[in-house]
Amino acid sequence: MDDLTYTLNARTQKDTAKTDVWIAQQHITAKQFMDTDVQTCLLQAQKIARITIQHHARYLCTYNTTVLNGFLQKMAFGKSRSKLREQHARAVFRICAQVNRKLYQTADRRCTKKGQKTSL
């Protein structure tokens, strides 16, 4: 085996290990990649739902929290995951967009308040 082949194999193994760790952190299994028809849409929705619940739960009402948790639960099991369609992912995207708008509003208020304090 020459140096180039050895380097490529080592780099591939290193990248694969990093990817496996990231996929495990996102709670995604290899079977989910095979099971989902519209995989990118559903997997993106799963990632965004998990991030929103973990970091921005205070901006969610109880109904939206229930919807996101229900979506994550359905994504966790193969039989229910196979029934999910793109419309379910769109619902998650809408909820997360609402949270983003709330985040921007609060950030804008903070900036405005700081501007008012300094101008007095």
C-alpha positions as CSV (number, residue, x, y, z in Angstrom):
1,M,0.0,0.0,0.0
2,D,1.5,3.3,-1.0
3,D,1.4,6.5,1.0
4,L,-1.5,8.1,-0.8
5,T,-3.7,5.1,-0.4
6,Y,-2.8,4.8,3.3
7,T,-3.6,8.5,3.8
8,L,-6.9,8.3,2.0
9,N,-8.0,5.2,4.0
10,A,-7.0,6.8,7.3
11,R,-8.9,10.0,6.4
12,T,-11.9,8.0,5.4
13,Q,-12.0,6.1,8.6
14,K,-11.6,9.3,10.6
15,D,-14.4,11.1,8.7
16,T,-16.6,8.0,9.1
17,A,-16.1,8.0,12.8
18,K,-16.9,11.7,13.1
19,T,-20.0,11.2,11.0
20,D,-21.1,8.3,13.1
21,V,-20.8,10.3,16.3
22,W,-22.8,13.2,14.8
23,I,-25.5,10.9,13.6
24,A,-25.7,9.3,17.1
25,Q,-26.0,12.7,18.7
26,Q,-28.9,13.5,16.4
27,H,-30.6,10.2,17.4
28,I,-30.7,9.1,13.8
29,T,-30.2,5.4,13.0
30,A,-29.0,3.9,9.7
31,K,-32.4,2.3,9.4
32,Q,-34.1,5.7,9.3
33,F,-32.1,6.6,6.2
34,M,-33.5,3.5,4.4
35,D,-37.1,3.8,5.7
36,T,-37.8,7.4,4.9
37,D,-39.1,8.2,1.4
38,V,-38.7,12.0,1.7
39,Q,-35.8,11.4,4.0
40,T,-34.1,14.8,3.8
41,C,-37.3,16.7,4.6
42,L,-38.2,14.4,7.6
43,L,-34.7,14.2,8.9
44,Q,-34.3,18.0,8.7
45,A,-37.5,18.4,10.6
46,Q,-36.4,15.9,13.2
47,K,-33.1,17.8,13.7
48,I,-34.9,21.2,13.9
49,A,-37.6,19.9,16.3
50,R,-35.0,18.5,18.6
51,I,-33.0,21.7,18.7
52,T,-36.1,23.8,19.2
53,I,-37.3,21.7,22.1
54,Q,-33.8,21.6,23.8
55,H,-32.9,25.3,23.4
56,H,-36.0,27.3,22.9
57,A,-38.7,25.5,24.8
58,R,-39.8,28.7,26.6
59,Y,-41.1,30.1,23.3
60,L,-43.3,27.1,22.7
61,C,-46.9,26.8,23.8
62,T,-48.1,23.5,25.1
63,Y,-49.8,22.5,21.9
64,N,-46.6,23.2,19.8
65,T,-44.5,21.3,22.4
66,T,-46.9,18.3,22.1
67,V,-46.8,18.4,18.3
68,L,-42.9,18.5,18.2
69,N,-42.6,15.7,20.8
70,G,-45.2,13.6,18.9
71,F,-43.3,14.1,15.7
72,L,-40.0,13.0,17.4
73,Q,-41.7,10.0,18.9
74,K,-43.1,9.0,15.5
75,M,-39.6,9.4,13.9
76,A,-38.2,7.1,16.6
77,F,-40.2,4.0,15.5
78,G,-40.1,2.5,12.0
79,K,-43.7,1.6,11.6
80,S,-45.0,5.1,12.5
81,R,-42.1,6.8,10.7
82,S,-43.1,5.1,7.4
83,K,-46.5,6.8,7.7
84,L,-45.1,10.3,8.0
85,R,-45.3,12.5,5.0
86,E,-43.9,15.8,3.9
87,Q,-46.9,17.7,5.4
88,H,-45.8,16.5,8.9
89,A,-42.4,18.0,8.3
90,R,-44.0,21.2,7.1
91,A,-45.9,21.5,10.3
92,V,-42.7,21.2,12.3
93,F,-41.0,23.8,10.0
94,R,-43.9,26.3,10.7
95,I,-43.7,25.9,14.4
96,C,-39.9,26.4,14.3
97,A,-40.3,29.5,12.1
98,Q,-42.7,30.9,14.8
99,V,-40.0,30.4,17.4
100,N,-37.4,32.0,15.2
101,R,-39.7,35.1,14.8
102,K,-40.1,35.3,18.5
103,L,-36.3,35.0,19.0
104,Y,-35.7,37.9,16.5
105,Q,-38.4,40.0,18.2
106,T,-36.8,39.6,21.6
107,A,-33.3,40.3,20.2
108,D,-34.6,43.4,18.5
109,R,-36.2,44.6,21.8
110,R,-32.9,44.1,23.6
111,C,-31.0,46.1,21.0
112,T,-33.6,48.8,21.1
113,K,-33.5,49.0,24.9
114,K,-29.7,49.2,24.9
115,G,-29.9,52.0,22.3
116,Q,-32.4,53.9,24.4
117,K,-30.3,53.6,27.6
118,T,-27.2,54.8,25.9
119,S,-28.9,57.8,24.2
120,L,-30.2,59.2,27.5
